[in-house]
Amino acid sequence: MTIQITRSSMPDLEEYMQEISVLWENRVLTNMGIKHKQLEEELKRYLNIPDIVLFNNGHIALEYAIDAMELTGEIITTPYTFASTTNAIVRCGLVPIFCDINEQDYTMDASKIESLITDKTSAIIPVHVYGNVCDVAEIEKIALKHGLKVLYDAAHAFGVTVGNKSVAEFGNASMFSFHATKVFNTIEGGAITTKDARLAQKLNLLKNYGLTGPESVEYPGGNAKMNEFQAAMGLCNLKHVEGEILKRKAVVERYRENLSGVKGIKLCSEKEGVKSNYAYFPAVFKKYKYSRDEIFEKLKAEDIFSRKYFYPLTSTFGYFNGRFDPNDTPVAKLSADSVLTLPLYAGLSMEDVDRICRIISA
Ligand SMILES: *Cc1c(COP(=O)(O)O)cnc(C)c1O
């Protein structure tokens, strides 16, 4: 039987129907209706953050945050991410400056940031890849010293906590994605979290044409609102998210039992004090008896779909026309050439995990 890389979490159909039934009475389908308001409140509580602004998807949220934060010039970021992070920077007319990642958890190598700062740098956009938390303390120190803003791409990090802190508490703002494939989904959707009430207020205006009243427009905003059906899906999924994370945890632990200690396969190490959301299971095949691409093909031959995530590096995208040299970020380059994320979702059976691991080792 086919095993996909992921499978969206969904509530029971009855539960969703109950959640949306009121929409047939009030006929308010979007424009920050009751579901939108309720989801905001529940997410603020869940993510332990004073302000959240919901969007129709995570990528758009990132672009709106870059705009609202008035970032200019050069942005220090990482090439080891999904296209969205880099594309958002470029689409906002800014220049990405690519910082290498570290070998332990594939997040930005904070020790390499300062050498990339110029008088044009306005911000750092690091990525909590796979839900692994960046070196937030060091990044904050550098940002304060140089007067830079920090916007985290936290698309992978929903529900992650560090000590007693929510991952949403770091930096000036964080972007979360609620895409169907993420740990928590609103079908499509996303959010910006922040402790900066003025930034939140500005984002709330920007996502609705900048309208401050029926006859007044304060900013040249667009339309990036989350609708009521998305918010209702979020309300249902949020009730089950802790259970879904526990099911993912069981899958990840089974992979670890099977694969840790195998010569040539490197797994992410767990960080002390960090509560993971088990968003992805990356395995790095360096000096293993099969190359990453061979493992990918072996699995595919059995109808099992893994993903070269992240490959290629965003700095090598065609639209850059060779402007950036991937050898300038050697750890990112080597990781992109040897990483494979394995199928992972709540409800993937232990038998399937064992079968995937047998194919990898055979
Ligand atoms: C999914 C994702 C995004 C974009 O989120 P969407 O909600 O799909 O638009 C951005 N960055 C990363 C790292 C992602 O994985």
The ligand as a MOL file (V3000), in Angstrom:
LIG
                    3D

  0  0  0     0  0            999 V3000
M  V30 BEGIN CTAB
M  V30 COUNTS 15 15 0 0 0
M  V30 BEGIN ATOM
M  V30 1 C 4.9660 25.7310 4.8100 0
M  V30 2 C 6.0820 26.7110 4.9310 0
M  V30 3 C 5.9240 28.0700 4.6230 0
M  V30 4 C 4.7120 28.6480 3.9370 0
M  V30 5 O 3.5260 28.3990 4.5630 0
M  V30 6 P 2.1630 28.2530 3.7230 0
M  V30 7 O 1.1180 28.2890 4.7910 0
M  V30 8 O 2.2200 26.9410 3.0150 0
M  V30 9 O 2.0590 29.3980 2.7870 0
M  V30 10 C 6.9800 28.9360 4.8770 0
M  V30 11 N 8.1480 28.4930 5.3870 0
M  V30 12 C 8.3540 27.1900 5.6480 0
M  V30 13 C 9.6620 26.7720 6.2310 0
M  V30 14 C 7.3410 26.2550 5.4160 0
M  V30 15 O 7.5710 24.9550 5.6510 0
M  V30 END ATOM
M  V30 BEGIN BOND
M  V30 1 1 1 2
M  V30 2 1 2 3
M  V30 3 2 2 14
M  V30 4 1 3 4
M  V30 5 2 3 10
M  V30 6 1 4 5
M  V30 7 1 5 6
M  V30 8 2 6 7
M  V30 9 1 6 8
M  V30 10 1 6 9
M  V30 11 1 10 11
M  V30 12 2 11 12
M  V30 13 1 12 13
M  V30 14 1 12 14
M  V30 15 1 14 15
M  V30 END BOND
M  V30 END CTAB
M  END
